[in-house]
Amino acid sequence: MAGTTAFVGEPLISGADRDNLKQQIYQSILAVSAWLERNDYRAYDPFDGLNAKLLRPLTFENDLLRTVLQQGLRRFPLNLRHLVGVPKGPSSKGMGLLARGFIRLHQATSDNAWRDKSEMALEWLMQHKSLGYSGACWGNHFDYQCRSFYLPKDAPTVVWTALIGHAFLDAYEYFQKDSFLQVAVSSCEHILRDLETFVDGDALCIGYIPGRITAKNKQVHNSSTLGASLLARRRTCTGSTTFTPPMCSTASNITRKALTICNFTRTLQRDTNTGRTHFSWQMESQNTMTTKFCQSTSSAARRRLTRLFSSPTGIQKACPWR
């Protein structure tokens, strides 16, 4: 079993140039943060076209016409949203990613302003959960149409919920507040109770959207992996055995092998120089991995997994979703 966290690549610059670059990056971060505050954390989304008050009635709630409106505003070379009545809105996924970023900024700078911002984002998320489900979950602030289903505003998805759940686990690990852990645990309850699972041999694929929503297809391998990652990480944080494979497996060959090979065993490693904490998978040796891949996975899938989880030398990388 290999248990080493590897970081690929060497620094391209050093000394004064590196310090200047860090300062430039930090100034850019400050500028983005200031823009967010000026706009009350509201903005347009590439897929918010169905919020167009002036054009939405012309779709007659037809799937094809909704798709035309959504994709038309998304792909048009000029932003027409302010002309057709699309308001700027807050994004639950955006708030989750901001919370994680603010936590890292506090880790890097010890500036309590970033701590306050992270707690503000997390508090906003706790106040804007999707209602009527078994646990904490989140969705878009707009209706969404795709080929497989129509998703109403605030209907949760496993992607939004898992990413935000990871933000709360980050906050729990860093701030040591049980209230943050409880939100993440609640999100796992939603994944287990409200989302369908699809059986493929000894593995399961976690549905993209709740079972109550009609869809032609709810199976998306990367979103299933993301949901499984939250269940596995929740187990790491609490020691609970409630969420164990095969629930954390997935029907897709690529994802199923990724999760099965990793066996959901992770170690906590702290960099004594930076103070940062990293999680790493305990993986089987490269030879064993190759043997298992050959049994049921294509060569292209094997190459993809090797790039994702291992360096060219066979040493595993840091956990890819952190």
C-alpha positions in Angstrom: 0.0 0.0 0.0 1.4 3.4 -1.0 0.6 6.3 1.4 2.7 9.2 0.2 1.2 12.6 -0.8 3.1 13.8 -3.9 3.0 17.3 -5.5 3.9 17.3 -9.1 6.2 20.0 -10.5 8.9 22.4 -9.2 8.6 26.2 -8.5 9.4 28.2 -11.7 10.6 31.3 -9.8 12.1 32.1 -6.5 13.4 34.9 -4.3 12.1 38.4 -4.9 10.2 37.5 -8.1 8.3 34.9 -6.2 7.4 37.4 -3.4 6.3 39.9 -6.0 4.1 37.4 -7.7 2.5 36.4 -4.3 1.8 40.1 -3.7 0.2 40.5 -7.1 -2.0 37.4 -6.6 -3.1 38.6 -3.2 -3.9 42.1 -4.6 -6.1 40.4 -7.2 -7.8 38.4 -4.5 -8.5 41.6 -2.6 -9.9 43.2 -5.8 -12.3 40.2 -6.4 -13.4 40.3 -2.7 -14.1 44.0 -3.0 -16.1 43.4 -6.2 -18.2 40.7 -4.5 -19.0 43.0 -1.6 -20.0 45.9 -3.9 -22.4 43.6 -5.7 -23.7 41.9 -2.5 -22.4 38.6 -3.7 -24.8 38.6 -6.6 -24.0 38.0 -10.3 -25.2 36.4 -13.5 -24.8 32.7 -14.1 -24.1 31.2 -17.6 -27.3 29.1 -17.3 -29.7 31.6 -15.7 -31.5 32.3 -19.0 -34.9 30.9 -17.8 -35.0 33.8 -15.3 -35.7 36.1 -18.2 -39.0 37.7 -17.2 -39.6 39.2 -20.7 -38.8 36.0 -22.7 -39.8 33.1 -20.4 -43.6 33.3 -21.3 -42.6 32.7 -25.0 -41.3 29.3 -24.1 -44.9 28.1 -23.3 -43.1 25.8 -20.8 -42.0 23.6 -23.7 -38.7 21.7 -23.1 -37.2 22.6 -26.5 -38.1 26.3 -26.3 -36.8 26.5 -22.7 -33.5 25.0 -24.0 -33.4 27.5 -26.8 -33.9 30.4 -24.4 -31.3 29.1 -21.9 -28.7 28.3 -24.4 -29.4 31.3 -26.6 -28.6 33.7 -23.7 -25.7 31.6 -22.7 -24.0 31.5 -26.1 -24.9 34.9 -27.4 -21.7 37.0 -27.8 -23.2 40.0 -25.9 -24.7 39.8 -22.4 -28.4 40.6 -23.0 -29.6 39.6 -19.5 -30.2 43.1 -18.3 -32.4 43.8 -21.4 -34.6 40.7 -21.0 -35.2 40.8 -17.3 -32.7 38.4 -15.9 -31.7 39.6 -12.4 -28.3 39.0 -10.7 -28.6 36.4 -8.0 -26.5 34.7 -5.3 -25.2 31.3 -6.0 -25.2 28.6 -3.4 -22.4 26.7 -5.1 -20.5 30.0 -5.4 -20.9 30.6 -1.7 -19.6 27.2 -0.9 -16.5 27.7 -2.9 -16.0 31.1 -1.4 -16.3 29.7 2.1 -13.5 27.2 1.3 -11.4 29.9 -0.3 -11.9 32.3 2.7 -10.8 29.5 5.1 -7.6 29.0 3.1 -6.9 32.7 3.0 -7.2 32.8 6.8 -4.9 29.8 7.1 -2.4 31.6 4.9 -2.6 35.1 6.3 -4.1 34.8 9.9 -6.2 37.9 9.0 -9.5 37.5 10.9 -11.3 39.4 8.1 -11.1 36.2 6.0 -12.4 34.1 9.0 -15.4 36.5 9.3 -16.1 36.2 5.5 -15.9 32.4 5.6 -18.4 32.3 8.6 -20.6 34.7 6.8 -20.7 32.5 3.7 -21.4 29.4 5.8 -24.2 31.1 7.7 -25.7 32.2 4.4 -25.7 28.6 3.2 -27.4 27.4 6.4 -30.1 29.9 5.9 -30.7 29.1 2.2 -31.0 25.3 2.1 -33.5 23.7 -0.2 -36.6 22.8 1.9 -38.6 19.6 2.0 -35.8 17.1 2.0 -34.2 14.7 4.5 -31.1 16.7 5.1 -29.2 19.9 4.2 -29.0 20.3 0.4 -28.7 23.0 -2.2 -29.6 23.8 -5.8 -29.6 26.5 -8.4 -31.2 29.9 -7.9 -32.8 29.5 -11.4 -34.8 26.9 -13.3 -32.6 24.7 -15.5 -33.4 22.7 -18.6 -31.2 19.9 -20.1 -31.9 17.0 -22.4 -32.6 14.6 -19.6 -34.7 16.6 -17.2 -36.2 20.0 -16.2 -34.9 21.1 -12.8 -36.9 23.8 -10.9 -35.2 26.6 -8.9 -33.8 25.4 -5.6 -34.2 21.7 -6.5 -31.0 20.1 -5.1 -28.3 18.4 -7.0 -25.6 16.0 -5.7 -22.9 18.3 -7.1 -24.0 21.4 -5.3 -24.7 19.5 -2.1 -21.4 17.6 -2.0 -19.3 20.6 -2.8 -21.0 22.6 -0.1 -20.8 19.7 2.3 -17.0 19.6 1.8 -17.0 23.3 2.7 -18.6 22.6 6.0 -16.2 19.8 6.7 -13.3 22.1 5.9 -14.8 24.6 8.4 -15.3 21.9 11.0 -11.7 20.7 10.7 -10.3 24.2 10.8 -12.6 26.0 13.3 -13.5 22.9 15.3 -17.2 23.8 15.6 -19.5 20.9 15.8 -22.3 22.9 14.2 -20.4 22.8 10.9 -20.0 19.0 11.2 -23.7 18.5 11.8 -24.5 20.4 8.5 -22.2 18.1 6.6 -23.7 15.0 8.3 -27.2 16.3 7.4 -26.1 16.6 3.7 -25.0 12.9 3.8 -28.5 12.0 5.0 -29.9 13.8 2.0 -27.6 11.9 -0.3 -28.6 8.6 1.2 -32.3 9.1 1.7 -33.4 11.4 -1.2 -31.2 10.4 -4.1 -31.8 7.3 -6.1 -29.0 4.7 -6.5 -28.5 2.6 -9.5 -27.0 -0.9 -9.2 -24.3 -2.3 -11.4 -22.9 -5.5 -10.1 -21.4 -4.9 -6.7 -21.4 -1.1 -7.2 -23.9 1.7 -7.0 -24.2 5.0 -8.9 -25.6 7.9 -6.9 -28.3 9.8 -8.7 -27.7 13.4 -9.8 -31.0 14.7 -8.6 -33.7 13.6 -6.1 -35.8 10.6 -6.9 -39.0 12.6 -6.8 -37.9 14.5 -10.0 -38.7 12.8 -13.2 -35.7 12.4 -15.6 -34.7 10.3 -18.5 -31.3 9.7 -17.0 -29.9 10.6 -13.5 -26.6 8.8 -13.7 -23.5 11.0 -14.1 -20.2 9.3 -13.1 -18.3 12.3 -11.9 -21.1 13.7 -9.8 -21.6 10.2 -8.3 -17.9 10.2 -7.3 -18.3 13.7 -5.8 -21.2 12.5 -3.7 -19.3 9.4 -2.6 -16.3 11.5 -1.7 -18.5 13.4 0.8 -19.8 10.2 2.4 -16.3 8.8 2.6 -14.8 12.0 4.1 -17.7 12.3 6.6 -16.7 8.8 7.8 -13.1 9.9 8.2 -14.1 12.9 10.3 -16.5 11.1 12.6 -15.4 7.5 12.6 -19.0 6.4 11.8 -19.5 3.3 9.7 -22.9 4.3 8.6 -21.8 5.3 5.1 -19.6 2.5 3.8 -19.2 0.8 0.4 -21.0 -0.2 -1.7 -22.9 3.0 -1.1 -19.7 4.9 -1.8 -19.1 3.0 -5.0 -20.4 4.0 -8.5 -21.8 2.2 -11.5 -19.4 3.8 -14.0 -16.4 1.6 -14.6 -14.0 4.5 -14.4 -15.4 5.9 -11.2 -16.1 2.5 -9.6 -12.5 1.5 -10.1 -11.3 4.8 -8.7 -13.3 4.4 -5.6 -12.8 0.6 -5.2 -9.0 0.8 -5.6 -8.7 3.7 -3.1 -10.8 1.6 -0.6 -11.8 4.8 1.2 -8.7 4.7 3.5 -7.2 8.1 3.9 -4.5 9.6 6.1 -4.1 13.0 7.5 -0.8 14.7 6.9 0.3 18.2 8.1 3.0 20.2 6.3 5.2 21.5 9.2 6.5 24.3 7.0 3.1 25.8 5.8 0.8 24.4 8.5 -1.5 23.1 5.8 -3.4 19.9 6.2 -3.6 17.3 3.4 -5.7 14.2 3.0 -4.2 11.3 0.9 -5.6 8.0 -0.2 -4.0 4.7 0.8 -3.7 3.1 -2.6 -2.6 -0.3 -3.8 0.6 -0.8 -5.7 0.7 0.2 -9.3 1.1 -3.4 -10.4 -2.0 -4.5 -8.5 -3.9 -1.5 -9.9 -3.0 -2.4 -13.5 -4.1 -5.9 -13.0 -7.5 -4.8 -11.7 -7.9 -2.3 -14.4 -7.3 -4.9 -17.1 -10.1 -7.0 -15.8 -13.0 -4.7 -16.7 -11.7 -1.2 -17.7 -10.6 0.1 -21.1 -7.0 1.2 -21.7 -8.2 4.8 -22.0 -9.9 4.7 -18.7 -6.8 3.2 -17.1 -4.7 6.0 -18.4 -7.2 8.6 -17.1 -7.3 7.1 -13.6 -3.5 6.8 -13.5 -3.2 10.5 -14.4 -5.9 11.4 -11.8 -4.5 9.6 -8.8 -0.9 8.9 -9.5 2.2 10.7 -10.8 4.2 9.0 -13.7 6.3 7.3 -11.1 3.3 5.6 -9.5 3.2 7.7 -6.4 -0.3 9.0 -5.6 -1.2 12.7 -5.8 -3.0 14.7 -3.2 -6.8 14.0 -3.1 -8.0 15.6 -6.4 -11.1 17.4 -5.1 -9.3 19.3 -2.4 
